[in-house]
Amino acid sequence: MYATDAVVHHHSALTLGRFSRQHWGYGVGAYRFHKLRGESTGERIRVEPLSYYWRLLQSPQGGTRAATLGLRLLVILSQVANTLGFLAGRLEDRRAGHDRRPR
């Protein structure tokens, strides 16, 4: 059902640890998604160009310098945790003998 008046709130208080674990999980999920997509399309997993990450780092703007710095540090943390989760998903697949990436 499509409801144009639906409102969804996604607020949950995250500690730094929960934030990191959430982004780790996003990385594991991203690995699984790209692996399955690669298996069905034959495409290899590609890393975004460095310019993408540079723009990502430049995008957060807080009301103050301190707020902007804090947001940028969270972007860095999210990307590090995401990358580590992605690599952990791949390592888990390899250990289980399920690494069937297209060559």
Phi and psi restraints in degrees (range 20) as a CNS / XPLOR table:
assign (resid 1 and name C) (resid 2 and name N)
       (resid 2 and name CA) (resid 2 and name C) 1.0 -103.0 20.0 2
assign (resid 2 and name N) (resid 2 and name CA)
       (resid 2 and name C) (resid 3 and name N) 1.0 123.7 20.0 2
assign (resid 2 and name C) (resid 3 and name N)
       (resid 3 and name CA) (resid 3 and name C) 1.0 -124.0 20.0 2
assign (resid 3 and name N) (resid 3 and name CA)
       (resid 3 and name C) (resid 4 and name N) 1.0 106.5 20.0 2
assign (resid 3 and name C) (resid 4 and name N)
       (resid 4 and name CA) (resid 4 and name C) 1.0 -65.6 20.0 2
assign (resid 4 and name N) (resid 4 and name CA)
       (resid 4 and name C) (resid 5 and name N) 1.0 -23.3 20.0 2
assign (resid 4 and name C) (resid 5 and name N)
       (resid 5 and name CA) (resid 5 and name C) 1.0 -94.8 20.0 2
assign (resid 5 and name N) (resid 5 and name CA)
       (resid 5 and name C) (resid 6 and name N) 1.0 7.5 20.0 2
assign (resid 5 and name C) (resid 6 and name N)
       (resid 6 and name CA) (resid 6 and name C) 1.0 -69.3 20.0 2
assign (resid 6 and name N) (resid 6 and name CA)
       (resid 6 and name C) (resid 7 and name N) 1.0 139.5 20.0 2
assign (resid 6 and name C) (resid 7 and name N)
       (resid 7 and name CA) (resid 7 and name C) 1.0 -126.5 20.0 2
assign (resid 7 and name N) (resid 7 and name CA)
       (resid 7 and name C) (resid 8 and name N) 1.0 129.9 20.0 2
assign (resid 7 and name C) (resid 8 and name N)
       (resid 8 and name CA) (resid 8 and name C) 1.0 -121.7 20.0 2
assign (resid 8 and name N) (resid 8 and name CA)
       (resid 8 and name C) (resid 9 and name N) 1.0 131.1 20.0 2
assign (resid 8 and name C) (resid 9 and name N)
       (resid 9 and name CA) (resid 9 and name C) 1.0 -108.1 20.0 2
assign (resid 9 and name N) (resid 9 and name CA)
       (resid 9 and name C) (resid 10 and name N) 1.0 130.7 20.0 2
assign (resid 9 and name C) (resid 10 and name N)
       (resid 10 and name CA) (resid 10 and name C) 1.0 -116.2 20.0 2
assign (resid 10 and name N) (resid 10 and name CA)
       (resid 10 and name C) (resid 11 and name N) 1.0 34.2 20.0 2
assign (resid 10 and name C) (resid 11 and name N)
       (resid 11 and name CA) (resid 11 and name C) 1.0 -88.6 20.0 2
assign (resid 11 and name N) (resid 11 and name CA)
       (resid 11 and name C) (resid 12 and name N) 1.0 129.4 20.0 2
assign (resid 11 and name C) (resid 12 and name N)
       (resid 12 and name CA) (resid 12 and name C) 1.0 -147.0 20.0 2
assign (resid 12 and name N) (resid 12 and name CA)
       (resid 12 and name C) (resid 13 and name N) 1.0 138.2 20.0 2
assign (resid 12 and name C) (resid 13 and name N)
       (resid 13 and name CA) (resid 13 and name C) 1.0 -71.2 20.0 2
assign (resid 13 and name N) (resid 13 and name CA)
       (resid 13 and name C) (resid 14 and name N) 1.0 123.9 20.0 2
assign (resid 13 and name C) (resid 14 and name N)
       (resid 14 and name CA) (resid 14 and name C) 1.0 -114.7 20.0 2
assign (resid 14 and name N) (resid 14 and name CA)
       (resid 14 and name C) (resid 15 and name N) 1.0 130.8 20.0 2
assign (resid 14 and name C) (resid 15 and name N)
       (resid 15 and name CA) (resid 15 and name C) 1.0 -78.3 20.0 2
assign (resid 15 and name N) (resid 15 and name CA)
       (resid 15 and name C) (resid 16 and name N) 1.0 170.8 20.0 2
assign (resid 15 and name C) (resid 16 and name N)
       (resid 16 and name CA) (resid 16 and name C) 1.0 -61.0 20.0 2
assign (resid 16 and name N) (resid 16 and name CA)
       (resid 16 and name C) (resid 17 and name N) 1.0 -38.6 20.0 2
assign (resid 16 and name C) (resid 17 and name N)
       (resid 17 and name CA) (resid 17 and name C) 1.0 -64.9 20.0 2
assign (resid 17 and name N) (resid 17 and name CA)
       (resid 17 and name C) (resid 18 and name N) 1.0 -45.6 20.0 2
assign (resid 17 and name C) (resid 18 and name N)
       (resid 18 and name CA) (resid 18 and name C) 1.0 -65.3 20.0 2
assign (resid 18 and name N) (resid 18 and name CA)
       (resid 18 and name C) (resid 19 and name N) 1.0 -38.0 20.0 2
assign (resid 18 and name C) (resid 19 and name N)
       (resid 19 and name CA) (resid 19 and name C) 1.0 -60.2 20.0 2
assign (resid 19 and name N) (resid 19 and name CA)
       (resid 19 and name C) (resid 20 and name N) 1.0 -46.9 20.0 2
assign (resid 19 and name C) (resid 20 and name N)
       (resid 20 and name CA) (resid 20 and name C) 1.0 -63.6 20.0 2
assign (resid 20 and name N) (resid 20 and name CA)
       (resid 20 and name C) (resid 21 and name N) 1.0 -44.9 20.0 2
assign (resid 20 and name C) (resid 21 and name N)
       (resid 21 and name CA) (resid 21 and name C) 1.0 -64.1 20.0 2
assign (resid 21 and name N) (resid 21 and name CA)
       (resid 21 and name C) (resid 22 and name N) 1.0 -36.8 20.0 2
assign (resid 21 and name C) (resid 22 and name N)
       (resid 22 and name CA) (resid 22 and name C) 1.0 -62.1 20.0 2
assign (resid 22 and name N) (resid 22 and name CA)
       (resid 22 and name C) (resid 23 and name N) 1.0 -45.7 20.0 2
assign (resid 22 and name C) (resid 23 and name N)
       (resid 23 and name CA) (resid 23 and name C) 1.0 -72.7 20.0 2
assign (resid 23 and name N) (resid 23 and name CA)
       (resid 23 and name C) (resid 24 and name N) 1.0 -29.7 20.0 2
assign (resid 23 and name C) (resid 24 and name N)
       (resid 24 and name CA) (resid 24 and name C) 1.0 -60.1 20.0 2
assign (resid 24 and name N) (resid 24 and name CA)
       (resid 24 and name C) (resid 25 and name N) 1.0 -47.9 20.0 2
assign (resid 24 and name C) (resid 25 and name N)
       (resid 25 and name CA) (resid 25 and name C) 1.0 -61.3 20.0 2
assign (resid 25 and name N) (resid 25 and name CA)
       (resid 25 and name C) (resid 26 and name N) 1.0 -37.5 20.0 2
assign (resid 25 and name C) (resid 26 and name N)
       (resid 26 and name CA) (resid 26 and name C) 1.0 -60.8 20.0 2
assign (resid 26 and name N) (resid 26 and name CA)
       (resid 26 and name C) (resid 27 and name N) 1.0 -39.1 20.0 2
assign (resid 26 and name C) (resid 27 and name N)
       (resid 27 and name CA) (resid 27 and name C) 1.0 -66.0 20.0 2
assign (resid 27 and name N) (resid 27 and name CA)
       (resid 27 and name C) (resid 28 and name N) 1.0 -43.2 20.0 2
assign (resid 27 and name C) (resid 28 and name N)
       (resid 28 and name CA) (resid 28 and name C) 1.0 -60.9 20.0 2
assign (resid 28 and name N) (resid 28 and name CA)
       (resid 28 and name C) (resid 29 and name N) 1.0 -44.3 20.0 2
assign (resid 28 and name C) (resid 29 and name N)
       (resid 29 and name CA) (resid 29 and name C) 1.0 -64.0 20.0 2
assign (resid 29 and name N) (resid 29 and name CA)
       (resid 29 and name C) (resid 30 and name N) 1.0 -38.8 20.0 2
assign (resid 29 and name C) (resid 30 and name N)
       (resid 30 and name CA) (resid 30 and name C) 1.0 -64.1 20.0 2
assign (resid 30 and name N) (resid 30 and name CA)
       (resid 30 and name C) (resid 31 and name N) 1.0 -40.1 20.0 2
assign (resid 30 and name C) (resid 31 and name N)
       (resid 31 and name CA) (resid 31 and name C) 1.0 -60.8 20.0 2
assign (resid 31 and name N) (resid 31 and name CA)
       (resid 31 and name C) (resid 32 and name N) 1.0 -48.7 20.0 2
assign (resid 31 and name C) (resid 32 and name N)
       (resid 32 and name CA) (resid 32 and name C) 1.0 -60.8 20.0 2
assign (resid 32 and name N) (resid 32 and name CA)
       (resid 32 and name C) (resid 33 and name N) 1.0 -42.8 20.0 2
assign (resid 32 and name C) (resid 33 and name N)
       (resid 33 and name CA) (resid 33 and name C) 1.0 -60.4 20.0 2
assign (resid 33 and name N) (resid 33 and name CA)
       (resid 33 and name C) (resid 34 and name N) 1.0 -51.8 20.0 2
assign (resid 33 and name C) (resid 34 and name N)
       (resid 34 and name CA) (resid 34 and name C) 1.0 -65.6 20.0 2
assign (resid 34 and name N) (resid 34 and name CA)
       (resid 34 and name C) (resid 35 and name N) 1.0 -33.7 20.0 2
assign (resid 34 and name C) (resid 35 and name N)
       (resid 35 and name CA) (resid 35 and name C) 1.0 -65.0 20.0 2
assign (resid 35 and name N) (resid 35 and name CA)
       (resid 35 and name C) (resid 36 and name N) 1.0 -48.8 20.0 2
assign (resid 35 and name C) (resid 36 and name N)
       (resid 36 and name CA) (resid 36 and name C) 1.0 -63.7 20.0 2
assign (resid 36 and name N) (resid 36 and name CA)
       (resid 36 and name C) (resid 37 and name N) 1.0 -41.7 20.0 2
assign (resid 36 and name C) (resid 37 and name N)
       (resid 37 and name CA) (resid 37 and name C) 1.0 -62.4 20.0 2
assign (resid 37 and name N) (resid 37 and name CA)
       (resid 37 and name C) (resid 38 and name N) 1.0 -42.0 20.0 2
assign (resid 37 and name C) (resid 38 and name N)
       (resid 38 and name CA) (resid 38 and name C) 1.0 -63.5 20.0 2
assign (resid 38 and name N) (resid 38 and name CA)
       (resid 38 and name C) (resid 39 and name N) 1.0 -37.8 20.0 2
assign (resid 38 and name C) (resid 39 and name N)
       (resid 39 and name CA) (resid 39 and name C) 1.0 -65.5 20.0 2
assign (resid 39 and name N) (resid 39 and name CA)
       (resid 39 and name C) (resid 40 and name N) 1.0 -34.2 20.0 2
assign (resid 39 and name C) (resid 40 and name N)
       (resid 40 and name CA) (resid 40 and name C) 1.0 -87.1 20.0 2
assign (resid 40 and name N) (resid 40 and name CA)
       (resid 40 and name C) (resid 41 and name N) 1.0 -26.0 20.0 2
assign (resid 40 and name C) (resid 41 and name N)
       (resid 41 and name CA) (resid 41 and name C) 1.0 -110.0 20.0 2
assign (resid 41 and name N) (resid 41 and name CA)
       (resid 41 and name C) (resid 42 and name N) 1.0 -15.9 20.0 2
assign (resid 41 and name C) (resid 42 and name N)
       (resid 42 and name CA) (resid 42 and name C) 1.0 81.8 20.0 2
assign (resid 42 and name N) (resid 42 and name CA)
       (resid 42 and name C) (resid 43 and name N) 1.0 2.9 20.0 2
assign (resid 42 and name C) (resid 43 and name N)
       (resid 43 and name CA) (resid 43 and name C) 1.0 -78.2 20.0 2
assign (resid 43 and name N) (resid 43 and name CA)
       (resid 43 and name C) (resid 44 and name N) 1.0 145.2 20.0 2
assign (resid 43 and name C) (resid 44 and name N)
       (resid 44 and name CA) (resid 44 and name C) 1.0 -84.7 20.0 2
assign (resid 44 and name N) (resid 44 and name CA)
       (resid 44 and name C) (resid 45 and name N) 1.0 156.4 20.0 2
assign (resid 44 and name C) (resid 45 and name N)
       (resid 45 and name CA) (resid 45 and name C) 1.0 -73.3 20.0 2
assign (resid 45 and name N) (resid 45 and name CA)
       (resid 45 and name C) (resid 46 and name N) 1.0 128.7 20.0 2
assign (resid 45 and name C) (resid 46 and name N)
       (resid 46 and name CA) (resid 46 and name C) 1.0 -113.9 20.0 2
assign (resid 46 and name N) (resid 46 and name CA)
       (resid 46 and name C) (resid 47 and name N) 1.0 144.5 20.0 2
assign (resid 46 and name C) (resid 47 and name N)
       (resid 47 and name CA) (resid 47 and name C) 1.0 -93.3 20.0 2
assign (resid 47 and name N) (resid 47 and name CA)
       (resid 47 and name C) (resid 48 and name N) 1.0 141.0 20.0 2
assign (resid 47 and name C) (resid 48 and name N)
       (resid 48 and name CA) (resid 48 and name C) 1.0 -63.6 20.0 2
assign (resid 48 and name N) (resid 48 and name CA)
       (resid 48 and name C) (resid 49 and name N) 1.0 151.1 20.0 2
assign (resid 48 and name C) (resid 49 and name N)
       (resid 49 and name CA) (resid 49 and name C) 1.0 -66.5 20.0 2
assign (resid 49 and name N) (resid 49 and name CA)
       (resid 49 and name C) (resid 50 and name N) 1.0 155.6 20.0 2
assign (resid 49 and name C) (resid 50 and name N)
       (resid 50 and name CA) (resid 50 and name C) 1.0 -56.4 20.0 2
assign (resid 50 and name N) (resid 50 and name CA)
       (resid 50 and name C) (resid 51 and name N) 1.0 -30.8 20.0 2
assign (resid 50 and name C) (resid 51 and name N)
       (resid 51 and name CA) (resid 51 and name C) 1.0 -60.8 20.0 2
assign (resid 51 and name N) (resid 51 and name CA)
       (resid 51 and name C) (resid 52 and name N) 1.0 -32.7 20.0 2
assign (resid 51 and name C) (resid 52 and name N)
       (resid 52 and name CA) (resid 52 and name C) 1.0 -61.5 20.0 2
assign (resid 52 and name N) (resid 52 and name CA)
       (resid 52 and name C) (resid 53 and name N) 1.0 -48.3 20.0 2
assign (resid 52 and name C) (resid 53 and name N)
       (resid 53 and name CA) (resid 53 and name C) 1.0 -69.0 20.0 2
assign (resid 53 and name N) (resid 53 and name CA)
       (resid 53 and name C) (resid 54 and name N) 1.0 -32.9 20.0 2
assign (resid 53 and name C) (resid 54 and name N)
       (resid 54 and name CA) (resid 54 and name C) 1.0 -64.2 20.0 2
assign (resid 54 and name N) (resid 54 and name CA)
       (resid 54 and name C) (resid 55 and name N) 1.0 -45.9 20.0 2
assign (resid 54 and name C) (resid 55 and name N)
       (resid 55 and name CA) (resid 55 and name C) 1.0 -64.5 20.0 2
assign (resid 55 and name N) (resid 55 and name CA)
       (resid 55 and name C) (resid 56 and name N) 1.0 -37.6 20.0 2
assign (resid 55 and name C) (resid 56 and name N)
       (resid 56 and name CA) (resid 56 and name C) 1.0 -61.6 20.0 2
assign (resid 56 and name N) (resid 56 and name CA)
       (resid 56 and name C) (resid 57 and name N) 1.0 -41.5 20.0 2
assign (resid 56 and name C) (resid 57 and name N)
       (resid 57 and name CA) (resid 57 and name C) 1.0 -69.4 20.0 2
assign (resid 57 and name N) (resid 57 and name CA)
       (resid 57 and name C) (resid 58 and name N) 1.0 -31.0 20.0 2
assign (resid 57 and name C) (resid 58 and name N)
       (resid 58 and name CA) (resid 58 and name C) 1.0 -80.4 20.0 2
assign (resid 58 and name N) (resid 58 and name CA)
       (resid 58 and name C) (resid 59 and name N) 1.0 -17.9 20.0 2
assign (resid 58 and name C) (resid 59 and name N)
       (resid 59 and name CA) (resid 59 and name C) 1.0 -71.8 20.0 2
assign (resid 59 and name N) (resid 59 and name CA)
       (resid 59 and name C) (resid 60 and name N) 1.0 -37.4 20.0 2
assign (resid 59 and name C) (resid 60 and name N)
       (resid 60 and name CA) (resid 60 and name C) 1.0 -66.2 20.0 2
assign (resid 60 and name N) (resid 60 and name CA)
       (resid 60 and name C) (resid 61 and name N) 1.0 129.8 20.0 2
assign (resid 60 and name C) (resid 61 and name N)
       (resid 61 and name CA) (resid 61 and name C) 1.0 -131.6 20.0 2
assign (resid 61 and name N) (resid 61 and name CA)
       (resid 61 and name C) (resid 62 and name N) 1.0 110.4 20.0 2
assign (resid 61 and name C) (resid 62 and name N)
       (resid 62 and name CA) (resid 62 and name C) 1.0 -91.3 20.0 2
assign (resid 62 and name N) (resid 62 and name CA)
       (resid 62 and name C) (resid 63 and name N) 1.0 178.6 20.0 2
assign (resid 62 and name C) (resid 63 and name N)
       (resid 63 and name CA) (resid 63 and name C) 1.0 -72.5 20.0 2
assign (resid 63 and name N) (resid 63 and name CA)
       (resid 63 and name C) (resid 64 and name N) 1.0 -24.7 20.0 2
assign (resid 63 and name C) (resid 64 and name N)
       (resid 64 and name CA) (resid 64 and name C) 1.0 -129.6 20.0 2
assign (resid 64 and name N) (resid 64 and name CA)
       (resid 64 and name C) (resid 65 and name N) 1.0 169.2 20.0 2
assign (resid 64 and name C) (resid 65 and name N)
       (resid 65 and name CA) (resid 65 and name C) 1.0 -59.7 20.0 2
assign (resid 65 and name N) (resid 65 and name CA)
       (resid 65 and name C) (resid 66 and name N) 1.0 -42.2 20.0 2
assign (resid 65 and name C) (resid 66 and name N)
       (resid 66 and name CA) (resid 66 and name C) 1.0 -63.1 20.0 2
assign (resid 66 and name N) (resid 66 and name CA)
       (resid 66 and name C) (resid 67 and name N) 1.0 -42.6 20.0 2
assign (resid 66 and name C) (resid 67 and name N)
       (resid 67 and name CA) (resid 67 and name C) 1.0 -64.7 20.0 2
assign (resid 67 and name N) (resid 67 and name CA)
       (resid 67 and name C) (resid 68 and name N) 1.0 -42.0 20.0 2
assign (resid 67 and name C) (resid 68 and name N)
       (resid 68 and name CA) (resid 68 and name C) 1.0 -62.9 20.0 2
assign (resid 68 and name N) (resid 68 and name CA)
       (resid 68 and name C) (resid 69 and name N) 1.0 -44.4 20.0 2
assign (resid 68 and name C) (resid 69 and name N)
       (resid 69 and name CA) (resid 69 and name C) 1.0 -61.2 20.0 2
assign (resid 69 and name N) (resid 69 and name CA)
       (resid 69 and name C) (resid 70 and name N) 1.0 -44.2 20.0 2
assign (resid 69 and name C) (resid 70 and name N)
       (resid 70 and name CA) (resid 70 and name C) 1.0 -59.8 20.0 2
assign (resid 70 and name N) (resid 70 and name CA)
       (resid 70 and name C) (resid 71 and name N) 1.0 -43.4 20.0 2
assign (resid 70 and name C) (resid 71 and name N)
       (resid 71 and name CA) (resid 71 and name C) 1.0 -64.6 20.0 2
assign (resid 71 and name N) (resid 71 and name CA)
       (resid 71 and name C) (resid 72 and name N) 1.0 -41.0 20.0 2
assign (resid 71 and name C) (resid 72 and name N)
       (resid 72 and name CA) (resid 72 and name C) 1.0 -66.0 20.0 2
assign (resid 72 and name N) (resid 72 and name CA)
       (resid 72 and name C) (resid 73 and name N) 1.0 -37.2 20.0 2
assign (resid 72 and name C) (resid 73 and name N)
       (resid 73 and name CA) (resid 73 and name C) 1.0 -64.8 20.0 2
assign (resid 73 and name N) (resid 73 and name CA)
       (resid 73 and name C) (resid 74 and name N) 1.0 -37.5 20.0 2
assign (resid 73 and name C) (resid 74 and name N)
       (resid 74 and name CA) (resid 74 and name C) 1.0 -66.5 20.0 2
assign (resid 74 and name N) (resid 74 and name CA)
       (resid 74 and name C) (resid 75 and name N) 1.0 -36.0 20.0 2
assign (resid 74 and name C) (resid 75 and name N)
       (resid 75 and name CA) (resid 75 and name C) 1.0 -62.5 20.0 2
assign (resid 75 and name N) (resid 75 and name CA)
       (resid 75 and name C) (resid 76 and name N) 1.0 -44.4 20.0 2
assign (resid 75 and name C) (resid 76 and name N)
       (resid 76 and name CA) (resid 76 and name C) 1.0 -62.3 20.0 2
assign (resid 76 and name N) (resid 76 and name CA)
       (resid 76 and name C) (resid 77 and name N) 1.0 -47.5 20.0 2
assign (resid 76 and name C) (resid 77 and name N)
       (resid 77 and name CA) (resid 77 and name C) 1.0 -59.2 20.0 2
assign (resid 77 and name N) (resid 77 and name CA)
       (resid 77 and name C) (resid 78 and name N) 1.0 -43.3 20.0 2
assign (resid 77 and name C) (resid 78 and name N)
       (resid 78 and name CA) (resid 78 and name C) 1.0 -63.1 20.0 2
assign (resid 78 and name N) (resid 78 and name CA)
       (resid 78 and name C) (resid 79 and name N) 1.0 -39.5 20.0 2
assign (resid 78 and name C) (resid 79 and name N)
       (resid 79 and name CA) (resid 79 and name C) 1.0 -72.7 20.0 2
assign (resid 79 and name N) (resid 79 and name CA)
       (resid 79 and name C) (resid 80 and name N) 1.0 -36.5 20.0 2
assign (resid 79 and name C) (resid 80 and name N)
       (resid 80 and name CA) (resid 80 and name C) 1.0 -65.5 20.0 2
assign (resid 80 and name N) (resid 80 and name CA)
       (resid 80 and name C) (resid 81 and name N) 1.0 -48.3 20.0 2
assign (resid 80 and name C) (resid 81 and name N)
       (resid 81 and name CA) (resid 81 and name C) 1.0 -62.6 20.0 2
assign (resid 81 and name N) (resid 81 and name CA)
       (resid 81 and name C) (resid 82 and name N) 1.0 -41.2 20.0 2
assign (resid 81 and name C) (resid 82 and name N)
       (resid 82 and name CA) (resid 82 and name C) 1.0 -62.1 20.0 2
assign (resid 82 and name N) (resid 82 and name CA)
       (resid 82 and name C) (resid 83 and name N) 1.0 -45.1 20.0 2
assign (resid 82 and name C) (resid 83 and name N)
       (resid 83 and name CA) (resid 83 and name C) 1.0 -63.6 20.0 2
assign (resid 83 and name N) (resid 83 and name CA)
       (resid 83 and name C) (resid 84 and name N) 1.0 -44.1 20.0 2
assign (resid 83 and name C) (resid 84 and name N)
       (resid 84 and name CA) (resid 84 and name C) 1.0 -64.7 20.0 2
assign (resid 84 and name N) (resid 84 and name CA)
       (resid 84 and name C) (resid 85 and name N) 1.0 -38.3 20.0 2
assign (resid 84 and name C) (resid 85 and name N)
       (resid 85 and name CA) (resid 85 and name C) 1.0 -64.3 20.0 2
assign (resid 85 and name N) (resid 85 and name CA)
       (resid 85 and name C) (resid 86 and name N) 1.0 -41.7 20.0 2
assign (resid 85 and name C) (resid 86 and name N)
       (resid 86 and name CA) (resid 86 and name C) 1.0 -59.0 20.0 2
assign (resid 86 and name N) (resid 86 and name CA)
       (resid 86 and name C) (resid 87 and name N) 1.0 -48.2 20.0 2
assign (resid 86 and name C) (resid 87 and name N)
       (resid 87 and name CA) (resid 87 and name C) 1.0 -66.3 20.0 2
assign (resid 87 and name N) (resid 87 and name CA)
       (resid 87 and name C) (resid 88 and name N) 1.0 -35.9 20.0 2
assign (resid 87 and name C) (resid 88 and name N)
       (resid 88 and name CA) (resid 88 and name C) 1.0 -65.3 20.0 2
assign (resid 88 and name N) (resid 88 and name CA)
       (resid 88 and name C) (resid 89 and name N) 1.0 -39.6 20.0 2
assign (resid 88 and name C) (resid 89 and name N)
       (resid 89 and name CA) (resid 89 and name C) 1.0 -62.1 20.0 2
assign (resid 89 and name N) (resid 89 and name CA)
       (resid 89 and name C) (resid 90 and name N) 1.0 -41.9 20.0 2
assign (resid 89 and name C) (resid 90 and name N)
       (resid 90 and name CA) (resid 90 and name C) 1.0 -66.0 20.0 2
assign (resid 90 and name N) (resid 90 and name CA)
       (resid 90 and name C) (resid 91 and name N) 1.0 -43.9 20.0 2
assign (resid 90 and name C) (resid 91 and name N)
       (resid 91 and name CA) (resid 91 and name C) 1.0 -62.5 20.0 2
assign (resid 91 and name N) (resid 91 and name CA)
       (resid 91 and name C) (resid 92 and name N) 1.0 -41.4 20.0 2
assign (resid 91 and name C) (resid 92 and name N)
       (resid 92 and name CA) (resid 92 and name C) 1.0 -60.4 20.0 2
assign (resid 92 and name N) (resid 92 and name CA)
       (resid 92 and name C) (resid 93 and name N) 1.0 -42.6 20.0 2
assign (resid 92 and name C) (resid 93 and name N)
       (resid 93 and name CA) (resid 93 and name C) 1.0 -61.8 20.0 2
assign (resid 93 and name N) (resid 93 and name CA)
       (resid 93 and name C) (resid 94 and name N) 1.0 -44.3 20.0 2
assign (resid 93 and name C) (resid 94 and name N)
       (resid 94 and name CA) (resid 94 and name C) 1.0 -63.8 20.0 2
assign (resid 94 and name N) (resid 94 and name CA)
       (resid 94 and name C) (resid 95 and name N) 1.0 -43.2 20.0 2
assign (resid 94 and name C) (resid 95 and name N)
       (resid 95 and name CA) (resid 95 and name C) 1.0 -63.8 20.0 2
assign (resid 95 and name N) (resid 95 and name CA)
       (resid 95 and name C) (resid 96 and name N) 1.0 -34.1 20.0 2
assign (resid 95 and name C) (resid 96 and name N)
       (resid 96 and name CA) (resid 96 and name C) 1.0 -83.8 20.0 2
assign (resid 96 and name N) (resid 96 and name CA)
       (resid 96 and name C) (resid 97 and name N) 1.0 -4.2 20.0 2
assign (resid 96 and name C) (resid 97 and name N)
       (resid 97 and name CA) (resid 97 and name C) 1.0 76.4 20.0 2
assign (resid 97 and name N) (resid 97 and name CA)
       (resid 97 and name C) (resid 98 and name N) 1.0 21.9 20.0 2
assign (resid 97 and name C) (resid 98 and name N)
       (resid 98 and name CA) (resid 98 and name C) 1.0 -105.0 20.0 2
assign (resid 98 and name N) (resid 98 and name CA)
       (resid 98 and name C) (resid 99 and name N) 1.0 12.3 20.0 2
assign (resid 98 and name C) (resid 99 and name N)
       (resid 99 and name CA) (resid 99 and name C) 1.0 -80.3 20.0 2
assign (resid 99 and name N) (resid 99 and name CA)
       (resid 99 and name C) (resid 100 and name N) 1.0 94.4 20.0 2
assign (resid 99 and name C) (resid 100 and name N)
       (resid 100 and name CA) (resid 100 and name C) 1.0 -116.7 20.0 2
assign (resid 100 and name N) (resid 100 and name CA)
       (resid 100 and name C) (resid 101 and name N) 1.0 45.2 20.0 2
assign (resid 100 and name C) (resid 101 and name N)
       (resid 101 and name CA) (resid 101 and name C) 1.0 -64.5 20.0 2
assign (resid 101 and name N) (resid 101 and name CA)
       (resid 101 and name C) (resid 102 and name N) 1.0 143.3 20.0 2
assign (resid 101 and name C) (resid 102 and name N)
       (resid 102 and name CA) (resid 102 and name C) 1.0 -63.7 20.0 2
assign (resid 102 and name N) (resid 102 and name CA)
       (resid 102 and name C) (resid 103 and name N) 1.0 141.7 20.0 2
